[in-house]
């Protein structure tokens, strides 16, 4: 693909439903090889890649067939102000 830049996925760190306009779509948090900043990307752009397969083996399907979110285990939680 001439003129098209290829990016290498180092890891997928999370998967979540993100609001886009009036709807929602499934996105994954991607760590790109050679870059410090991670970005949220539509899961469709990474379907069938080794990175998605590795994420699903470690956690669970990134996109469940029934449409329910599949999330990585939480490492942090947000507490209310009254606690």
ABEGO torsion letter per residue (X at the ends): XBGBBBBBBABBABBBBBBBEABBBBBBBBBBBGBABBBBBBAAAABGBAAAAAAAAABBBABBAAGBBBBBBBABBBBBAAX
